Amino acid sequence: MPGGEIAAVISTKEGAYALERAAKAGIPGYVVARKAYKSNQEMTVAMVAKLRELDIQLVVLAGCMVIFTGELVEAYPNAIMNVHPALIPSFCGKGFYGLHVHEAALAYGVKLSGATVHFVSEECDGGPIIAQKAVPVLEGDTPETLQKRIMEEAEWKLLPEAVALFCAGRITVEGRNVHIR
């Protein structure tokens, strides 16, 4: 990654495939298991402690299905990225994750969907938008085929590009506005 490196992979679940992939790539892996804590807040506090211990500068939520509490955003303002499988503000917020997003897009009848990379805020899918890419919805699409196309054509390209821009110091945030230089 230009200007940065993947310092660690942290999972909220034991046995996550991401940990196996990290090990194969020589990247340290850690588990802050959600089930080991009484609440999301306790787990979030433990996650922040682990991130600080590792001196992490940017947190990238990829495949993460846990909603962290405000302590994470407070510790890493405008330094937590997430990719959402729709063009925010459409099909986002509470309950819109995984195939649910694509089911809703198809049910609504949109002709374009896509992906959004955004900074994480305390509002679910409500942080400043870094980048978006539209992907056509095709006749006969199922949630699964649309999901695959959006991942391949948008998510897997946008997220690494956004991370590279951050690592190169090319992103600034003013309020909800993201500026890329």
C-alpha positions as CSV (number, residue, x, y, z in Angstrom):
1,M,0.0,0.0,0.0
2,P,1.6,3.3,-1.0
3,G,2.4,5.3,2.1
4,G,1.2,2.6,4.5
5,E,1.2,-1.0,5.5
6,I,-1.3,-3.5,6.9
7,A,-0.1,-3.7,10.5
8,A,-2.7,-6.2,11.8
9,V,-5.9,-8.0,11.2
10,I,-8.3,-8.0,14.1
11,S,-11.4,-10.1,14.2
12,T,-14.4,-10.1,16.5
13,K,-14.7,-13.9,15.9
14,E,-12.4,-16.8,16.5
15,G,-11.6,-18.7,13.3
16,A,-12.5,-15.9,10.9
17,Y,-11.1,-16.5,7.4
18,A,-9.5,-13.1,7.5
19,L,-7.2,-14.3,10.2
20,E,-6.1,-17.3,8.1
21,R,-5.5,-15.0,5.1
22,A,-3.5,-12.6,7.3
23,A,-1.3,-15.5,8.7
24,K,-0.6,-16.6,5.1
25,A,0.5,-13.1,4.2
26,G,2.7,-12.8,7.3
27,I,0.4,-10.2,8.9
28,P,-0.2,-10.5,12.7
29,G,-3.8,-11.5,13.6
30,Y,-5.7,-10.9,16.8
31,V,-9.1,-11.7,18.2
32,V,-11.2,-9.3,20.3
33,A,-14.2,-11.7,20.5
34,R,-17.6,-10.1,20.8
35,K,-18.9,-13.1,22.8
36,A,-16.1,-12.6,25.4
37,Y,-17.7,-9.3,26.5
38,K,-21.1,-8.5,28.2
39,S,-21.8,-5.7,25.7
40,N,-20.7,-4.0,22.5
41,Q,-19.4,-1.1,24.5
42,E,-17.1,-3.4,26.6
43,M,-15.9,-5.0,23.4
44,T,-15.4,-1.6,21.7
45,V,-13.3,-0.4,24.6
46,A,-11.1,-3.6,24.4
47,M,-10.8,-3.0,20.6
48,V,-9.6,0.5,21.1
49,A,-7.1,-0.7,23.7
50,K,-5.7,-3.2,21.2
51,L,-5.6,-0.7,18.3
52,R,-3.7,1.8,20.5
53,E,-1.3,-1.0,21.7
54,L,-0.5,-1.7,18.1
55,D,-0.1,2.0,17.3
56,I,-2.7,1.8,14.5
57,Q,-3.3,5.0,12.5
58,L,-6.2,3.9,10.2
59,V,-8.9,1.4,11.0
60,V,-10.5,-0.3,7.9
61,L,-13.7,-2.2,8.6
62,A,-13.9,-4.9,5.9
63,G,-16.4,-7.7,6.4
64,C,-17.1,-6.5,9.9
65,M,-20.7,-7.1,11.0
66,V,-20.4,-5.6,14.5
67,I,-21.7,-2.1,15.3
68,F,-19.0,-0.5,17.5
69,T,-20.0,2.1,20.1
70,G,-18.8,5.7,20.2
71,E,-15.5,5.0,21.9
72,L,-14.0,3.8,18.6
73,V,-15.1,7.0,16.7
74,E,-13.8,9.1,19.6
75,A,-10.4,7.4,19.5
76,Y,-10.1,7.5,15.7
77,P,-12.0,10.5,14.3
78,N,-12.0,10.5,10.5
79,A,-9.6,7.5,10.6
80,I,-12.0,4.6,10.4
81,M,-13.1,3.5,6.9
82,N,-16.0,1.3,5.9
83,V,-17.3,0.2,2.5
84,H,-21.0,-0.1,2.1
85,P,-22.6,-2.0,-0.8
86,A,-24.9,0.7,-2.0
87,L,-24.7,4.4,-3.0
88,I,-25.3,6.1,0.3
89,P,-27.8,7.6,1.2
90,S,-29.7,4.9,-0.5
91,F,-30.2,1.5,1.2
92,C,-28.1,2.3,4.3
93,G,-28.4,2.5,8.0
94,K,-29.8,0.0,10.5
95,G,-30.7,-3.3,9.0
96,F,-29.0,-2.7,5.6
97,Y,-26.0,-5.0,5.5
98,G,-25.0,-8.0,3.3
99,L,-27.7,-9.3,1.0
100,H,-30.4,-7.2,2.6
101,V,-29.0,-4.2,0.8
102,H,-29.2,-5.8,-2.6
103,E,-32.7,-7.3,-1.8
104,A,-33.9,-3.8,-1.1
105,A,-32.3,-2.3,-4.2
106,L,-33.9,-4.9,-6.4
107,A,-37.3,-4.6,-4.7
108,Y,-37.2,-0.8,-5.3
109,G,-36.4,-1.3,-8.9
110,V,-33.2,0.9,-9.1
111,K,-31.2,0.8,-12.4
112,L,-28.0,1.7,-10.6
113,S,-26.5,0.5,-7.4
114,G,-22.9,0.5,-6.3
115,A,-20.6,1.0,-3.4
116,T,-19.6,3.8,-1.0
117,V,-16.4,4.2,1.0
118,H,-17.0,6.5,3.9
119,F,-15.5,7.5,7.3
120,V,-17.3,5.9,10.2
121,S,-19.2,8.2,12.5
122,E,-21.6,7.4,15.4
123,E,-24.4,7.4,12.9
124,C,-24.6,4.0,11.1
125,D,-23.5,4.6,7.5
126,G,-23.7,8.4,8.2
127,G,-20.0,9.5,8.1
128,P,-18.4,11.6,5.4
129,I,-18.3,10.0,2.0
130,I,-14.8,9.5,0.5
131,A,-15.7,7.8,-2.8
132,Q,-18.6,6.1,-4.6
133,K,-18.9,4.0,-7.8
134,A,-22.0,3.1,-9.6
135,V,-22.7,-0.4,-10.9
136,P,-25.6,-1.2,-13.3
137,V,-28.4,-3.4,-12.1
138,L,-29.1,-5.9,-14.9
139,E,-32.3,-7.6,-15.9
140,G,-32.5,-10.9,-14.1
141,D,-30.2,-9.9,-11.3
142,T,-30.6,-11.7,-8.0
143,P,-29.3,-10.3,-4.7
144,E,-26.3,-12.7,-5.0
145,T,-25.4,-11.7,-8.6
146,L,-25.8,-8.0,-7.8
147,Q,-23.7,-8.4,-4.7
148,K,-20.9,-10.2,-6.6
149,R,-20.8,-7.5,-9.4
150,I,-20.7,-4.7,-6.8
151,M,-17.9,-6.3,-4.9
152,E,-15.8,-7.0,-8.1
153,E,-16.5,-3.7,-9.9
154,A,-16.7,-1.3,-7.0
155,E,-15.9,-2.4,-3.4
156,W,-12.7,-4.2,-4.2
157,K,-11.4,-1.2,-6.1
158,L,-12.7,1.7,-4.1
159,L,-11.6,0.6,-0.7
160,P,-7.9,0.1,-1.5
161,E,-7.8,3.4,-3.5
162,A,-9.3,5.3,-0.5
163,V,-6.9,3.7,1.9
164,A,-3.9,4.6,-0.4
165,L,-5.2,8.2,-0.5
166,F,-5.4,8.3,3.3
167,C,-1.9,6.8,3.7
168,A,-0.5,9.4,1.2
169,G,-2.0,12.2,3.3
170,R,-4.3,13.3,0.5
171,I,-7.6,13.2,2.3
172,T,-8.9,16.1,4.5
173,V,-12.3,16.4,6.2
174,E,-14.2,19.6,7.0
175,G,-17.5,18.8,8.6
176,R,-19.2,16.2,6.3
177,N,-17.1,17.3,3.3
178,V,-14.1,15.1,2.2
179,H,-11.5,16.8,0.1
180,I,-9.0,14.8,-1.9
181,R,-5.8,16.5,-3.3
